[in-house]
Amino acid sequence: MADAPRVVIVDDQALVRTGFRMILAADGIDVVAEAADGDAAVAAVRRTRPDVVLMDIRMPGTDGLEATRRILADETAPPRIVVLTTYDLDQYVYAALAAGASGFLLKDVTPEHLTAAVRLVRSGDALLAPAITRRLVERFAAPGTGAGSRPAPHRELATLTPRELEVLEALARGHTNAELAARFRLSEATVKTHVARILQKLRLRDRAQAVIAAYETGLVTPGSDGSGTAGLGGAG
């Protein structure tokens, strides 16, 4: 898509919002609104209909998790939501991903990574830093830990073919499309087709939710062996 992504920045710290706005604007990305709390975020999204929302979680009043749920409950083409967090990952970030957020960014993200992330999720992909995502999911999808106040949903894996199950398992371990293609001796186009079918059959928005589903169903268990490459997830 040739036109610039339209973004809403949500954070209770004005300095964070200003810094992100300057970085995005310098790369030709249009910041259409800012918000300092969840209620203002929902109103801004409804007013401006952005492509991407950069959403802080911990804010006074209505937090980013509730705002994410409300925004994604809108059936009229909701935007992609990227959670803003620190290295102190918590169950709220996990719950936001499970609720449909398309990924997360650390607040000390580099300018290049920030702009690339916005364009990536705007294109329909999920934003996954595999090593960090795996640590987050393993911590909060482990039996007995819970995922905030949200119960684990039932996922019907029986609809997947044996190959699709293999792809989902490897995807959940943090492998990119290129790594999946090499592992299964497939073209990247075929890998993308498998990923698309997995998302369709399990009624998932993107790869972030696929990772959550793989852990919550027990297809991949916390602490199980597997290696991934840190960075942005491949297109799905």
Secondary structure, DSSP 8 states (H G I E B T S, - for coil): --S--EEEEE-S-HHHHHHHHHHHHHTT-EEEEEESSHHHHHHHHHHH--SEEEEES--SSS-HHHHHHHHHT--S---EEEEEE-SS--HHHHHHHHHT--EEEETT--HHHHHHHHHHHHTT--B--HHHHHHHHHHHSSTTT-BTTB------GGGS-HHHHHHHHHHHTT--HHHHHHHHT--HHHHHHHHHHHHHHTT-SSHHHHHHHHHHTTSS-TT-S-----S-----
